[in-house]
Amino acid sequence: MKRTKSVKVSRKYQITIPKNIREIAGIDKMDRVYFEVEEDGKIVLKVLKKSWTDTYAGISKGVFSVDFIKKERSNW
């Protein structure tokens, strides 16, 4: 199943992945993508699904004070 769609490159060299392409490729918010440029100049976009650690990284930031953390670590 091959799907194509044309998009315009913005002044900041950004593009928006069209909704139907995102759905077909399974691209979700916060997923990472990377580009491969093949020898013939073809650009291939690949999806890197977010990991559990990426999803929850920083979730508790600011919950515990630095002093509390130091005290807890000293008890290890």
Distance bins in CASP14 RR format, pairs under 12 A and 6 or more apart:
PFRMAT RR
TARGET T0000
AUTHOR 0000-0000-0000
RMODE 2
METHOD distances of the structure
MODEL  1
1 20 0 0 0 0 0 1 0 0 0 0 0
1 21 0 0 0 0 0 1 0 0 0 0 0
1 24 1 0 0 1 0 0 0 0 0 0 0
1 25 0 0 0 0 0 1 0 0 0 0 0
2 21 0 0 0 0 0 1 0 0 0 0 0
2 24 0 0 0 0 1 0 0 0 0 0 0
3 17 0 0 0 0 0 1 0 0 0 0 0
3 18 0 0 0 0 1 0 0 0 0 0 0
3 19 0 0 0 0 0 1 0 0 0 0 0
3 20 1 0 0 1 0 0 0 0 0 0 0
3 21 1 0 0 1 0 0 0 0 0 0 0
3 22 0 0 0 0 0 1 0 0 0 0 0
3 23 0 0 0 0 1 0 0 0 0 0 0
3 24 1 0 1 0 0 0 0 0 0 0 0
3 25 0 0 0 0 1 0 0 0 0 0 0
4 18 0 0 0 0 1 0 0 0 0 0 0
4 20 0 0 0 0 0 1 0 0 0 0 0
4 21 0 0 0 0 1 0 0 0 0 0 0
4 24 0 0 0 0 0 1 0 0 0 0 0
5 15 0 0 0 0 0 1 0 0 0 0 0
5 16 0 0 0 0 0 1 0 0 0 0 0
5 17 0 0 0 0 1 0 0 0 0 0 0
5 18 1 0 1 0 0 0 0 0 0 0 0
5 19 0 0 0 0 1 0 0 0 0 0 0
5 20 1 0 0 1 0 0 0 0 0 0 0
5 21 1 0 1 0 0 0 0 0 0 0 0
5 22 0 0 0 0 0 1 0 0 0 0 0
5 23 0 0 0 0 0 1 0 0 0 0 0
5 24 0 0 0 0 0 1 0 0 0 0 0
5 25 0 0 0 0 0 1 0 0 0 0 0
6 15 0 0 0 0 0 1 0 0 0 0 0
6 16 0 0 0 0 0 1 0 0 0 0 0
6 18 0 0 0 0 1 0 0 0 0 0 0
6 21 0 0 0 0 0 1 0 0 0 0 0
7 14 0 0 0 0 1 0 0 0 0 0 0
7 15 1 0 1 0 0 0 0 0 0 0 0
7 16 1 0 0 1 0 0 0 0 0 0 0
7 17 1 0 0 1 0 0 0 0 0 0 0
7 18 1 0 0 1 0 0 0 0 0 0 0
7 19 0 0 0 0 0 1 0 0 0 0 0
7 20 0 0 0 0 0 1 0 0 0 0 0
7 21 0 0 0 0 1 0 0 0 0 0 0
7 22 0 0 0 0 0 1 0 0 0 0 0
7 45 0 0 0 0 0 1 0 0 0 0 0
8 14 0 0 0 0 1 0 0 0 0 0 0
8 15 1 0 0 1 0 0 0 0 0 0 0
8 16 0 0 0 0 1 0 0 0 0 0 0
8 18 0 0 0 0 0 1 0 0 0 0 0
9 15 1 0 1 0 0 0 0 0 0 0 0
9 16 0 0 0 0 0 1 0 0 0 0 0
10 16 0 0 0 0 1 0 0 0 0 0 0
15 21 0 0 0 0 0 1 0 0 0 0 0
15 33 0 0 0 0 0 1 0 0 0 0 0
15 35 0 0 0 0 0 1 0 0 0 0 0
15 43 0 0 0 0 0 1 0 0 0 0 0
15 45 0 0 0 0 1 0 0 0 0 0 0
16 22 0 0 0 0 1 0 0 0 0 0 0
16 27 0 0 0 0 0 1 0 0 0 0 0
17 23 0 0 0 0 1 0 0 0 0 0 0
17 24 0 0 0 0 0 1 0 0 0 0 0
17 25 1 0 0 1 0 0 0 0 0 0 0
17 26 0 0 0 0 0 1 0 0 0 0 0
17 27 1 0 0 1 0 0 0 0 0 0 0
17 28 0 0 0 0 0 1 0 0 0 0 0
17 29 0 0 0 0 0 1 0 0 0 0 0
17 31 0 0 0 0 0 1 0 0 0 0 0
17 33 0 0 0 0 1 0 0 0 0 0 0
17 45 0 0 0 0 1 0 0 0 0 0 0
17 47 0 0 0 0 0 1 0 0 0 0 0
18 24 0 0 0 0 1 0 0 0 0 0 0
18 25 0 0 0 0 0 1 0 0 0 0 0
18 27 0 0 0 0 0 1 0 0 0 0 0
19 25 0 0 0 0 0 1 0 0 0 0 0
19 26 0 0 0 0 0 1 0 0 0 0 0
19 27 0 0 0 0 1 0 0 0 0 0 0
20 26 0 0 0 0 0 1 0 0 0 0 0
20 27 0 0 0 0 0 1 0 0 0 0 0
21 27 1 0 0 1 0 0 0 0 0 0 0
21 33 0 0 0 0 0 1 0 0 0 0 0
21 45 0 0 0 0 1 0 0 0 0 0 0
21 47 0 0 0 0 0 1 0 0 0 0 0
22 28 1 0 0 1 0 0 0 0 0 0 0
22 29 0 0 0 0 1 0 0 0 0 0 0
22 31 0 0 0 0 1 0 0 0 0 0 0
22 33 0 0 0 0 0 1 0 0 0 0 0
22 45 0 0 0 0 0 1 0 0 0 0 0
22 47 0 0 0 0 1 0 0 0 0 0 0
24 47 0 0 0 0 0 1 0 0 0 0 0
25 31 0 0 0 0 1 0 0 0 0 0 0
25 33 0 0 0 0 1 0 0 0 0 0 0
25 44 0 0 0 0 0 1 0 0 0 0 0
25 45 1 0 0 1 0 0 0 0 0 0 0
25 46 0 0 0 0 1 0 0 0 0 0 0
25 47 1 0 1 0 0 0 0 0 0 0 0
25 48 0 0 0 0 0 1 0 0 0 0 0
25 49 0 0 0 0 0 1 0 0 0 0 0
26 33 0 0 0 0 0 1 0 0 0 0 0
26 45 0 0 0 0 0 1 0 0 0 0 0
26 46 0 0 0 0 0 1 0 0 0 0 0
26 47 1 0 0 1 0 0 0 0 0 0 0
26 48 0 0 0 0 0 1 0 0 0 0 0
26 49 0 0 0 0 1 0 0 0 0 0 0
26 50 0 0 0 0 0 1 0 0 0 0 0
27 33 1 0 0 1 0 0 0 0 0 0 0
27 45 0 0 0 0 1 0 0 0 0 0 0
27 46 0 0 0 0 0 1 0 0 0 0 0
27 47 1 0 1 0 0 0 0 0 0 0 0
27 48 0 0 0 0 0 1 0 0 0 0 0
27 49 0 0 0 0 1 0 0 0 0 0 0
27 50 0 0 0 0 0 1 0 0 0 0 0
28 47 0 0 0 0 1 0 0 0 0 0 0
28 48 0 0 0 0 0 1 0 0 0 0 0
28 49 1 0 0 1 0 0 0 0 0 0 0
28 50 1 0 0 1 0 0 0 0 0 0 0
28 54 0 0 0 0 0 1 0 0 0 0 0
28 55 0 0 0 0 0 1 0 0 0 0 0
29 49 0 0 0 0 0 1 0 0 0 0 0
29 50 0 0 0 0 1 0 0 0 0 0 0
29 54 0 0 0 0 0 1 0 0 0 0 0
29 55 0 0 0 0 0 1 0 0 0 0 0
30 47 0 0 0 0 0 1 0 0 0 0 0
30 48 0 0 0 0 0 1 0 0 0 0 0
30 49 0 0 0 0 1 0 0 0 0 0 0
30 50 1 0 1 0 0 0 0 0 0 0 0
30 51 0 0 0 0 0 1 0 0 0 0 0
30 54 1 0 0 1 0 0 0 0 0 0 0
30 55 1 0 0 1 0 0 0 0 0 0 0
30 56 0 0 0 0 0 1 0 0 0 0 0
30 57 0 0 0 0 0 1 0 0 0 0 0
31 45 0 0 0 0 0 1 0 0 0 0 0
31 46 0 0 0 0 0 1 0 0 0 0 0
31 47 1 0 1 0 0 0 0 0 0 0 0
31 48 1 0 0 1 0 0 0 0 0 0 0
31 49 1 0 1 0 0 0 0 0 0 0 0
31 50 1 0 1 0 0 0 0 0 0 0 0
31 51 0 0 0 0 0 1 0 0 0 0 0
31 54 0 0 0 0 1 0 0 0 0 0 0
31 55 0 0 0 0 0 1 0 0 0 0 0
32 45 0 0 0 0 0 1 0 0 0 0 0
32 46 0 0 0 0 1 0 0 0 0 0 0
32 47 1 0 0 1 0 0 0 0 0 0 0
32 48 1 0 1 0 0 0 0 0 0 0 0
32 49 0 0 0 0 1 0 0 0 0 0 0
32 50 1 0 0 1 0 0 0 0 0 0 0
32 51 0 0 0 0 1 0 0 0 0 0 0
32 54 0 0 0 0 1 0 0 0 0 0 0
32 55 0 0 0 0 0 1 0 0 0 0 0
33 43 0 0 0 0 0 1 0 0 0 0 0
33 44 0 0 0 0 0 1 0 0 0 0 0
33 45 1 0 1 0 0 0 0 0 0 0 0
33 46 1 0 0 1 0 0 0 0 0 0 0
33 47 1 0 1 0 0 0 0 0 0 0 0
33 48 1 0 0 1 0 0 0 0 0 0 0
33 49 0 0 0 0 0 1 0 0 0 0 0
33 50 0 0 0 0 0 1 0 0 0 0 0
34 43 0 0 0 0 0 1 0 0 0 0 0
34 44 0 0 0 0 1 0 0 0 0 0 0
34 45 1 0 0 1 0 0 0 0 0 0 0
34 46 1 0 1 0 0 0 0 0 0 0 0
34 47 0 0 0 0 1 0 0 0 0 0 0
34 48 1 0 0 1 0 0 0 0 0 0 0
35 41 0 0 0 0 0 1 0 0 0 0 0
35 42 0 0 0 0 0 1 0 0 0 0 0
35 43 1 0 1 0 0 0 0 0 0 0 0
35 44 1 0 0 1 0 0 0 0 0 0 0
35 45 1 0 1 0 0 0 0 0 0 0 0
35 46 1 0 0 1 0 0 0 0 0 0 0
35 47 0 0 0 0 0 1 0 0 0 0 0
35 48 0 0 0 0 0 1 0 0 0 0 0
36 42 0 0 0 0 1 0 0 0 0 0 0
36 43 1 0 0 1 0 0 0 0 0 0 0
36 44 1 0 1 0 0 0 0 0 0 0 0
36 45 0 0 0 0 1 0 0 0 0 0 0
36 46 1 0 0 1 0 0 0 0 0 0 0
37 43 1 0 1 0 0 0 0 0 0 0 0
37 44 1 0 0 1 0 0 0 0 0 0 0
37 45 0 0 0 0 0 1 0 0 0 0 0
37 46 0 0 0 0 0 1 0 0 0 0 0
38 44 1 0 0 1 0 0 0 0 0 0 0
38 45 0 0 0 0 0 1 0 0 0 0 0
48 54 0 0 0 0 1 0 0 0 0 0 0
49 55 0 0 0 0 0 1 0 0 0 0 0
50 56 0 0 0 0 1 0 0 0 0 0 0
50 57 0 0 0 0 1 0 0 0 0 0 0
51 57 0 0 0 0 1 0 0 0 0 0 0
52 59 0 0 0 0 0 1 0 0 0 0 0
53 59 0 0 0 0 0 1 0 0 0 0 0
58 64 0 0 0 0 0 1 0 0 0 0 0
60 68 0 0 0 0 0 1 0 0 0 0 0
60 69 0 0 0 0 0 1 0 0 0 0 0
61 69 0 0 0 0 0 1 0 0 0 0 0
62 68 0 0 0 0 0 1 0 0 0 0 0
62 69 0 0 0 0 0 1 0 0 0 0 0
63 69 0 0 0 0 0 1 0 0 0 0 0
64 70 0 0 0 0 0 1 0 0 0 0 0
64 71 0 0 0 0 1 0 0 0 0 0 0
64 72 0 0 0 0 1 0 0 0 0 0 0
64 73 0 0 0 0 0 1 0 0 0 0 0
65 71 0 0 0 0 1 0 0 0 0 0 0
65 72 0 0 0 0 0 1 0 0 0 0 0
66 72 0 0 0 0 0 1 0 0 0 0 0
66 73 0 0 0 0 0 1 0 0 0 0 0
67 73 0 0 0 0 0 1 0 0 0 0 0
67 74 0 0 0 0 0 1 0 0 0 0 0
68 74 0 0 0 0 0 1 0 0 0 0 0
68 75 0 0 0 0 0 1 0 0 0 0 0
69 75 0 0 0 0 0 1 0 0 0 0 0
69 76 0 0 0 0 0 1 0 0 0 0 0
70 76 0 0 0 0 0 1 0 0 0 0 0
END
